[in-house]
């Protein structure tokens, strides 16, 4: 009786696991620059909350496998806004990334023994 019970749950587990794997699909699309519609190479693409990730090719095209439980795809590239998009039905998501203006942080009022970066060298000054 116990063997029958274990066999039943083993078959149920294998069937459920096989069904879940067959429901995955491949999303594809093109990632472009919003300024000139040029394709972007090297964009990191990943599914939020998952280990699934990919990247764009030289022509801006990407491919990534998603499961039915995946809900958000993230597009990220240095110098561009990070975009999060909800995954809906369909197999194609094309996206434009917007450039981010570089920011420079300026601080005033040096503390004692604080390092100051001057071009490519570091100078240390001690204020007494």
C-alpha positions in Angstrom: 0.0 0.0 0.0 2.8 2.4 0.9 4.6 1.6 -2.4 1.4 2.4 -4.3 1.0 5.7 -2.4 4.6 6.7 -3.1 4.3 5.7 -6.8 1.2 7.8 -7.2 2.9 11.0 -5.8 6.0 10.3 -7.8 4.0 10.1 -11.1 2.1 13.2 -10.0 5.3 15.1 -9.3 6.9 14.1 -12.7 3.8 15.0 -14.6 3.5 18.4 -12.9 7.2 19.2 -13.4 7.0 18.2 -17.1 3.9 20.4 -17.6 5.6 23.4 -16.0 8.7 23.0 -18.2 6.6 22.8 -21.3 4.8 26.1 -20.5 7.9 28.2 -20.7 8.2 30.4 -23.8 10.8 32.6 -25.4 10.5 36.3 -25.4 12.3 38.3 -28.0 12.6 41.9 -29.1 14.8 44.8 -30.0 16.3 47.3 -27.5 16.9 50.8 -29.0 18.2 54.2 -28.0 15.3 56.6 -27.6 17.3 59.5 -29.2 18.0 58.0 -32.6 16.4 54.6 -32.6 19.8 52.9 -32.9 20.0 49.4 -31.6 21.8 49.0 -28.2 24.4 46.2 -27.7 25.2 44.8 -24.3 21.9 45.6 -22.5 21.5 43.3 -19.5 18.1 41.7 -19.5 16.8 39.6 -16.6 13.5 38.3 -15.1 12.9 40.0 -11.7 13.0 37.5 -8.9 14.6 34.8 -11.1 18.0 33.7 -12.2 17.1 33.9 -15.8 19.1 36.5 -17.7 20.2 37.5 -21.2 21.8 40.3 -23.2 21.3 42.1 -26.4 23.4 41.3 -29.5 25.1 43.9 -31.8 21.7 44.5 -33.6 19.9 45.1 -30.3 18.0 41.7 -30.5 17.5 39.6 -27.4 16.0 36.2 -26.5 15.1 35.1 -23.0 13.0 32.1 -21.7 10.2 33.0 -19.3 7.9 30.9 -17.2 4.2 31.5 -16.7 4.9 32.7 -13.1 7.4 35.4 -14.3 5.8 38.9 -14.3 8.5 41.5 -14.8 11.4 41.8 -17.2 14.2 44.3 -16.5 16.4 46.1 -19.1 19.6 47.8 -17.8 22.6 49.5 -19.4 25.1 51.9 -17.9 24.3 55.4 -18.9 20.6 54.6 -19.5 17.5 54.5 -17.4 16.7 51.1 -16.0 13.3 49.9 -17.3 11.0 47.4 -15.8 8.2 46.1 -18.0 5.3 43.8 -17.1 5.3 40.5 -19.1 2.0 40.0 -20.9 0.8 37.6 -23.5 2.7 37.5 -26.7 6.3 36.7 -27.4 7.7 40.1 -28.4 8.7 43.1 -26.3 10.5 46.0 -28.1 11.8 48.8 -25.8 13.5 52.1 -26.0 16.0 53.1 -23.3 16.5 56.8 -22.4 20.0 58.3 -21.7 20.6 59.5 -18.2 22.4 62.8 -17.7 25.7 62.3 -15.9 25.8 63.6 -12.3 28.8 65.1 -10.6 28.9 65.3 -6.8 30.7 68.3 -5.5 31.6 68.6 -1.8 33.1 71.5 0.1 34.8 71.7 3.4 37.7 69.2 3.7 38.0 67.4 7.0 41.3 66.6 8.7 43.4 63.9 6.8 40.8 63.7 4.0 42.2 62.6 0.6 41.6 65.0 -2.3 41.7 63.5 -5.8 43.5 65.8 -8.2 43.5 64.6 -11.8 45.2 61.2 -11.7 47.0 61.5 -8.4 46.1 61.7 -4.7 47.3 64.3 -2.3 46.9 64.1 1.4 46.7 67.3 3.4 46.7 67.6 7.2 44.9 70.7 8.5 45.9 71.9 11.9 
